[in-house]
Amino acid sequence: MSTTISLLDLNNYQPLDSLSPENLKEIASKLEAVELESGDTVFSEGDRDDRHIFLHSGNVNLVKAGGSLKTIEAGSADATTAIAHIIPRNFSCVASSDAVIFKIDAELLDTMLAWNQTSSFSVEELSTDVDDDDWMMRILQTDAFRRIPPANIQAIFTSLEDIEVEAGDSIIRQGDPGDYFYIIKSGRCMVTRKMPGQDKEIKLADLNQGSTFGEEALISDAVRNASIVMLSNGVLSRLSKENFLKLLNEPMIEMTDYTSARQKVNNGEAQWLDIRLPAEYESAYIRGATHLPLIFLRMKLKELDKLKNYILYCDTERRSSSACYILSERGFKTTVLMNGLKDVPEEDMEGTNIQEYST
């Protein structure tokens, strides 16, 4: 019998309790609940799976070098946040009783938090059809959308034009100028290309719900390099070239890897800025970082120095990219830490998770 995690349950966890009901509902629909028996492994030392793992019922032990570091009981203060979310895992976690955990994709959670903390729109407001949620979430986690600020995402979705298509309809013809960027809301299509000197078209791929196409010709200002025909009836959303270039292509956010960022900070050329919520920051943060949650960023701009170069980070890149966009618009020098905290070694971090679980 599978376990159901209710919205009321989710509201007992941080930072889930900061989400709007609509965005929390989206999280609930995508989480994975896992039933465990005593002795089952939750995660192992060195694991790089960055999903947030929460304890719903039962007890788990944090273990290192064969010794138990700590027991976490469901319902306790320690269980209100993700279980020791340090990537890669610096110890193992094992169920010490029958237990239920649930896992949430880190990128999805950061997306929902970014939306909540930078604007007033939600998944429900972006979609006019409840059945649209799946295609939309797939789109939001693609490379094309991953670093787009929430305000731009809102503008993109409100600028999209839906068109109904039928099997056999030609959407893009090879050699034509680029005019639209397309998203498949429903249906399937086929990508083909005619090679030089040949009359027959070669099939390149089938595209399904959530797939996108048409951006290459818009970015390069070249003609279409392939043809696309519908294989079934469906609905496409399209974005004009002008809106695509303005909303998707122009927002360039400077990224940096951890090694380069640390060197700049150590040389006095930059300052770490952690934009996560307080509970997240307190559990683990980069040593020497300034803390200013994204949700308060606009209200506390006076606390920041426009002469400094701030290197922003969160768990992934979603919220830090949003903060970078907000600060850049207001004249601040900002860079986003690539991959968030995933590449930060434990010895460069502080916080309750680091202090309690280090040996």
C-alpha positions in Angstrom: 0.0 0.0 0.0 1.6 3.3 -1.1 1.9 6.2 1.3 0.3 9.5 0.4 1.9 12.7 1.6 -0.7 15.4 2.0 -0.4 19.2 1.6 -1.0 19.5 5.3 2.0 17.2 5.9 4.2 19.2 3.6 3.5 22.4 5.4 5.3 21.0 8.4 8.7 21.1 6.6 11.1 23.9 5.7 11.4 25.5 3.2 8.2 23.8 1.9 6.1 25.9 4.3 7.1 29.0 2.5 5.4 27.9 -0.8 2.0 29.0 -2.0 -0.8 26.4 -2.0 -0.6 26.1 -5.8 3.1 25.6 -5.9 3.0 23.2 -2.9 0.4 21.2 -4.8 2.8 21.0 -7.7 5.6 19.7 -5.4 3.1 17.1 -4.0 2.3 15.8 -7.4 6.0 15.3 -8.3 7.5 14.0 -5.0 8.5 10.3 -4.5 7.4 8.6 -1.3 9.4 5.6 -0.2 8.5 3.0 2.5 11.5 1.6 4.3 12.1 -1.3 6.7 14.5 -1.1 9.6 18.0 -1.4 8.2 17.2 -0.1 4.7 19.7 2.5 3.3 18.3 6.0 2.7 21.6 7.2 1.1 25.3 6.2 1.3 28.4 8.3 1.9 29.6 9.8 -1.3 26.2 9.8 -3.1 25.6 12.7 -5.4 21.9 12.4 -5.8 20.9 16.0 -4.9 17.2 15.3 -4.2 16.0 16.7 -0.9 15.0 13.8 1.3 12.5 14.4 4.2 11.5 12.0 7.0 7.8 11.5 7.2 7.5 8.7 9.8 9.8 6.5 11.8 13.5 7.0 12.7 16.8 7.1 10.8 20.4 7.0 11.9 23.2 9.0 10.4 26.3 6.8 10.2 30.0 7.2 9.4 32.9 4.8 9.7 30.5 2.2 11.2 29.5 4.5 14.1 26.2 6.3 14.6 26.4 10.1 14.6 22.8 10.9 15.3 19.3 9.6 15.3 16.5 11.7 13.7 12.9 11.0 14.7 9.9 12.0 12.6 8.1 15.0 14.1 11.2 16.3 15.8 12.9 19.7 15.1 15.7 17.9 13.2 13.1 16.3 10.9 11.5 19.6 9.8 14.3 20.1 7.2 15.8 17.8 4.5 17.9 15.1 6.1 21.4 16.6 6.3 21.4 17.9 2.8 25.1 18.0 2.0 26.2 17.0 -1.5 28.1 14.7 -1.9 26.8 12.9 1.1 29.5 13.0 3.8 28.0 10.0 5.7 25.3 7.3 5.3 21.7 7.3 6.5 20.0 4.1 7.5 16.4 3.5 8.7 16.5 2.4 12.4 12.8 1.5 12.3 10.1 1.1 9.7 9.9 4.5 8.1 8.6 6.6 5.3 10.7 9.2 3.5 9.8 11.4 0.5 12.2 12.8 -2.1 11.9 16.1 -4.0 13.9 17.1 -7.1 16.3 19.9 -6.1 15.8 21.8 -9.4 12.0 21.7 -9.1 12.0 22.9 -5.5 14.4 25.7 -6.3 12.1 26.7 -9.2 9.0 26.8 -7.0 10.9 28.8 -4.3 12.2 31.2 -6.9 8.7 31.8 -8.2 7.3 32.3 -4.7 10.1 34.7 -3.7 10.4 36.9 -6.8 6.9 37.2 -8.1 3.3 36.5 -7.4 2.5 34.0 -10.1 2.3 30.2 -9.7 2.1 27.1 -11.8 -1.7 27.4 -11.7 -1.6 31.0 -13.0 0.6 30.2 -15.9 -1.6 27.4 -17.1 -5.3 27.7 -18.2 -5.7 23.9 -18.2 -4.9 21.6 -15.3 -3.7 19.0 -17.7 -1.0 21.4 -18.9 1.1 21.1 -15.8 3.3 18.2 -17.0 4.3 19.8 -20.3 5.0 23.0 -18.5 7.2 21.5 -15.8 9.2 19.7 -18.4 9.8 22.9 -20.2 10.9 24.8 -17.1 13.6 22.2 -16.4 15.1 22.2 -19.9 18.4 24.0 -20.6 16.6 26.7 -22.6 14.6 27.8 -19.6 16.8 26.8 -16.7 18.4 30.2 -16.1 15.6 32.5 -17.2 14.5 34.8 -14.4 10.9 34.2 -13.1 9.7 37.6 -14.4 10.8 36.6 -17.9 9.2 33.1 -17.6 5.9 34.8 -16.7 6.3 37.1 -19.8 7.1 34.1 -22.0 4.1 32.1 -21.0 1.8 35.1 -21.3 3.2 35.8 -24.8 2.8 32.2 -26.1 0.2 31.7 -28.8 -1.6 28.3 -28.9 -2.3 26.8 -32.3 -4.3 23.6 -33.0 -2.6 21.3 -35.5 -3.5 18.1 -37.3 -1.6 15.0 -38.3 0.3 15.8 -41.5 0.5 19.5 -41.0 3.9 21.0 -41.9 5.1 23.3 -39.1 8.6 24.1 -40.3 10.1 23.7 -43.8 13.8 23.4 -44.3 15.2 26.5 -46.0 12.5 28.9 -44.7 13.4 31.8 -42.5 12.9 31.4 -38.8 9.8 33.1 -37.3 8.7 31.2 -34.2 10.0 29.1 -31.3 7.7 26.2 -30.6 6.7 24.1 -27.6 4.7 20.9 -28.0 1.8 21.0 -25.5 0.2 17.8 -26.9 0.8 15.6 -29.8 3.8 14.2 -31.7 5.9 15.4 -34.6 8.8 14.2 -36.8 12.0 16.0 -37.6 13.5 15.4 -41.1 16.4 16.8 -43.1 17.2 16.7 -46.8 20.9 16.2 -47.4 22.7 18.1 -50.2 22.3 16.4 -53.5 19.6 14.1 -52.3 15.8 14.2 -52.9 14.9 11.9 -50.0 14.5 13.3 -46.5 16.2 11.6 -43.6 14.3 11.1 -40.3 16.3 12.7 -37.5 13.9 12.4 -34.5 10.4 12.1 -33.1 9.4 14.9 -30.7 6.7 14.5 -28.0 4.9 16.6 -25.4 7.2 19.1 -23.6 9.8 19.1 -26.5 10.8 22.4 -28.0 12.1 23.3 -31.5 12.9 26.2 -33.8 15.3 28.2 -31.7 18.5 27.6 -33.8 17.3 29.7 -36.7 16.2 32.5 -34.4 19.4 32.7 -32.5 21.7 32.5 -35.6 19.3 34.5 -37.9 19.7 31.7 -40.4 17.2 29.6 -42.4 15.6 26.5 -41.0 18.0 23.5 -41.1 15.3 20.8 -40.9 11.6 20.2 -41.5 9.0 19.3 -38.9 5.7 17.6 -39.6 2.9 16.6 -37.2 2.5 12.9 -36.6 -0.8 13.3 -34.7 -3.3 16.0 -33.9 -2.2 18.3 -31.1 -1.6 21.7 -29.7 1.6 23.8 -30.2 2.5 27.0 -28.3 4.7 29.4 -30.2 6.7 32.4 -29.3 7.5 35.1 -31.9 11.1 35.7 -32.9 11.1 39.2 -31.3 9.8 37.9 -28.0 12.1 34.9 -28.1 15.2 37.0 -28.5 14.1 39.5 -25.9 12.9 37.1 -23.2 14.9 34.0 -23.8 18.1 34.9 -25.5 19.1 38.3 -24.2 19.1 37.7 -20.4 22.7 36.7 -20.1 23.7 35.8 -16.6 27.4 35.4 -15.9 28.3 32.1 -14.3 31.5 31.0 -12.5 32.8 27.7 -11.2 33.6 27.3 -7.5 37.4 27.2 -7.9 37.4 30.6 -9.8 34.9 32.1 -7.4 36.8 31.0 -4.3 40.0 32.6 -5.7 38.2 35.9 -6.3 36.8 35.9 -2.8 40.2 35.0 -1.2 41.8 37.8 -3.2 39.2 40.3 -2.0 37.7 40.7 -5.4 34.3 39.4 -4.6 31.9 38.5 -1.7 29.8 35.4 -1.3 26.0 36.1 -1.1 23.7 33.3 0.1 20.1 34.0 -1.0 18.4 31.0 0.5 15.9 31.0 3.3 17.2 31.2 6.9 16.7 27.5 7.8 18.6 26.5 4.7 21.5 28.9 5.4 21.8 27.9 9.0 22.1 24.2 8.1 25.1 24.7 5.7 26.7 27.8 4.1 30.0 28.8 2.5 32.3 30.2 5.2 32.3 34.0 5.2 29.1 34.4 3.2 26.7 37.2 3.6 23.1 36.1 4.0 20.2 37.9 2.3 17.2 35.8 1.4 15.9 36.3 -2.1 12.4 37.0 -0.7 13.8 40.1 1.1 16.2 41.1 -1.6 14.2 44.1 -3.0 13.5 45.4 0.5 17.1 45.3 1.6 19.1 46.5 -1.4 20.6 49.3 0.8 22.5 46.6 2.7 24.5 45.8 -0.4 27.4 47.7 -1.8 27.4 48.5 -5.6 31.2 48.7 -5.6 31.4 45.0 -4.6 31.2 42.0 -6.9 28.7 39.5 -5.3 28.9 35.8 -6.1 25.4 34.5 -5.5 24.5 30.9 -4.7 21.7 28.7 -3.7 21.2 24.9 -3.8 21.1 24.8 -7.6 21.2 27.9 -9.8 17.6 28.8 -10.0 17.2 31.3 -7.1 20.6 32.7 -7.5 20.0 33.4 -11.2 16.8 35.2 -10.2 18.6 37.2 -7.6 21.3 38.0 -10.2 18.8 39.3 -12.6 17.1 41.5 -9.9 20.5 43.0 -8.8 21.9 43.4 -12.2 18.8 45.4 -13.2 19.6 47.8 -10.3 23.3 48.3 -11.1 25.0 45.7 -8.9 27.9 43.6 -10.0 26.8 39.9 -9.8 27.9 36.4 -10.8 26.1 33.1 -10.2 27.9 30.1 -8.7 27.6 27.3 -11.2 25.8 24.2 -9.8 25.1 26.0 -6.5 26.5 24.2 -3.4 27.0 20.9 -5.2 30.7 21.6 -6.0 31.6 23.2 -2.6 33.9 21.0 -0.5 32.7 20.4 3.1 35.9 22.0 4.5 34.8 25.3 3.0 31.4 25.3 4.7 29.9 26.0 8.1 26.5 25.5 9.7 24.6 23.1 11.9 24.8 20.2 9.5 28.5 20.6 9.2 29.2 21.0 12.9 26.9 18.2 14.1 27.8 15.6 11.5 31.5 16.1 11.0 33.9 13.8 12.7 
